[in-house]
């Protein structure tokens, strides 16, 4: 079942936060163009997303969501962050947890810049997302254009931002631990390789 238009009403009616409900109501009244976005990396953290988009993104969070048929991997070296950053790759046996946002269209270009779309870092991929017992069709997410052959380790800053976003937005505890272990093992492997090279 797909619900692309009525979900805004559903969200603000049920919210317990008056500020958020006022904002949702205002958006519906103004009929501001919106788009759905699935975040699985550092953008899961609304605080870090605010840094790029220039405004508070908490009100635009729909909730914890799942992308089926993909798996996570650190298949890009970010020139700005100087470390490995997350990507999703097709894998019929896997799934990726993340956060579903409904963002105003006016933030689309800022999000593309953050994901380095103009420079060929990531590109749009439109996927089906499972959230709150509904399926959202044609949801935007981002995938790496030129993937590394081997995963690259995240630095401590990226590690912490990704984990903070996962915990803050209520991803399952088991998934958070799996994410932690994946990143930790990549860092350990990176350090071991560094020691071998410098020995």
C-alpha positions in Angstrom: 0.0 0.0 0.0 1.4 3.4 -0.9 0.5 6.6 0.8 2.3 9.6 -0.7 -0.1 12.4 -0.2 -2.3 11.8 2.9 0.6 11.1 5.2 1.2 14.7 6.1 -2.3 15.0 7.6 -1.8 11.7 9.4 1.5 13.0 11.0 0.4 16.3 12.3 -3.0 15.0 13.7 -1.3 12.4 15.8 1.7 14.4 17.0 2.0 15.3 20.7 4.2 18.3 20.1 2.2 21.6 19.5 5.1 23.3 17.7 5.4 20.4 15.2 1.7 20.2 14.7 1.5 23.9 13.9 4.3 23.6 11.4 2.7 20.6 9.8 -0.6 22.3 9.6 1.0 25.4 8.1 2.7 23.2 5.4 -0.6 21.6 4.5 -2.3 24.9 4.2 0.4 26.4 2.0 0.6 23.2 0.0 4.4 23.5 -0.1 5.9 20.9 -2.5 7.6 18.1 -0.6 9.6 15.0 -1.3 10.4 11.8 0.5 14.0 11.1 1.4 15.6 8.0 3.0 18.8 8.6 5.0 21.0 5.8 6.1 24.3 7.5 7.0 25.2 10.8 8.6 21.9 12.4 7.4 20.1 10.1 9.9 21.2 12.7 12.5 18.8 15.7 12.2 21.4 17.9 13.9 24.0 17.2 11.3 21.5 17.5 8.5 20.5 20.9 9.8 24.2 22.0 9.4 23.9 21.5 5.6 20.3 22.5 5.0 20.2 25.5 7.2 17.1 24.8 9.2 15.8 22.4 11.8 14.9 19.0 10.2 13.3 17.3 13.3 9.8 18.2 12.2 10.3 16.5 8.9 11.2 13.1 10.3 8.5 10.5 9.6 10.3 7.7 11.5 12.5 4.6 11.4 12.3 3.0 8.0 13.7 0.0 6.1 15.1 -0.3 2.6 14.9 -4.0 1.5 17.2 -5.6 -1.1 20.3 -3.4 -0.3 23.2 -3.6 2.2 25.4 -0.9 3.7 29.1 -0.5 2.8 31.8 2.2 3.0 32.5 2.3 -0.7 33.4 6.0 -1.0 36.4 8.1 0.2 35.0 11.5 1.0 37.4 14.3 0.1 35.7 16.7 2.5 35.6 14.2 5.5 38.8 12.5 4.5 37.5 9.0 5.4 35.3 6.3 4.2 31.6 7.1 4.0 28.4 5.1 3.6 26.8 3.8 0.5 24.1 1.2 -0.3 24.5 -1.6 -2.8 21.9 -4.0 -4.1 21.8 -7.3 -2.3 18.5 -9.3 -2.4 19.3 -11.0 0.9 19.9 -7.9 2.9 18.1 -4.8 4.2 19.2 -1.3 5.4 17.7 0.6 8.3 17.5 4.3 8.3 15.3 7.4 8.6 12.4 8.5 6.4 12.1 12.3 6.0 9.5 14.3 4.2 11.4 17.4 3.2 10.3 20.7 1.5 11.4 20.8 -2.1 13.2 24.0 -1.5 15.8 21.9 0.4 16.4 19.5 -2.5 19.4 21.4 -4.0 21.1 21.8 -0.6 20.8 18.1 0.0 22.3 17.4 -3.5 25.2 19.6 -2.7 25.8 17.9 0.7 25.8 14.5 -1.2 28.2 16.0 -3.8 25.8 15.2 -6.7 27.1 18.1 -8.8 30.7 16.7 -8.5 29.8 13.1 -9.2 30.0 11.8 -5.6 26.5 10.4 -5.2 23.5 10.1 -7.5 19.8 9.8 -6.9 18.3 6.3 -6.6 14.5 6.0 -6.2 13.4 3.1 -4.0 10.5 1.6 -2.1 10.7 2.3 1.7 8.9 0.4 4.4 7.8 2.7 7.3 5.1 2.3 10.0 3.4 -0.6 8.1 3.2 1.3 4.9 5.3 1.3 1.7 6.4 4.6 0.2 7.1 4.4 -3.5 9.8 6.4 -5.4 11.6 7.6 -2.3 14.9 9.4 -3.0 18.1 8.1 -1.5 21.7 8.5 -2.6 24.2 5.9 -3.9 27.9 6.3 -4.7 28.7 6.8 -8.4 32.3 5.4 -8.4 32.4 2.7 -5.8 35.6 1.5 -4.2 36.5 -2.1 -4.6 37.2 -2.4 -0.9 35.5 -0.6 2.0 37.3 2.3 3.6 37.2 3.0 7.3 35.2 6.0 8.7 37.0 8.4 11.0 35.9 8.9 14.6 33.8 12.0 13.8 31.8 10.2 11.0 31.5 7.1 13.2 29.9 9.1 16.0 27.5 11.1 13.8 26.2 8.0 12.1 25.7 6.2 15.4 24.1 9.2 17.0 21.6 9.5 14.2 20.7 5.8 14.4 20.1 5.9 18.2 18.3 9.3 18.2 15.8 8.3 15.5 15.0 5.0 17.2 16.6 2.4 15.0 16.5 -1.1 16.5 19.1 -1.7 19.1 20.4 -4.8 17.4 20.9 -2.8 14.2 22.7 -0.1 16.1 25.1 -2.6 17.6 25.7 -4.2 14.1 26.5 -0.8 12.7 28.8 -0.1 15.6 30.7 -3.4 15.1 30.9 -2.9 11.3 32.5 0.6 11.7 34.8 -0.5 14.6 36.1 -3.5 12.6 36.9 -1.3 9.6 38.8 1.1 11.8 40.7 -1.7 13.4 41.7 -3.1 10.0 42.7 0.4 8.8 45.0 0.8 11.9 46.5 -2.7 11.4 47.3 -1.8 7.8 48.8 1.5 8.8 51.1 -0.2 11.4 52.3 -2.7 8.7 53.1 0.1 6.2 55.0 2.1 8.8 56.9 -0.8 10.3 
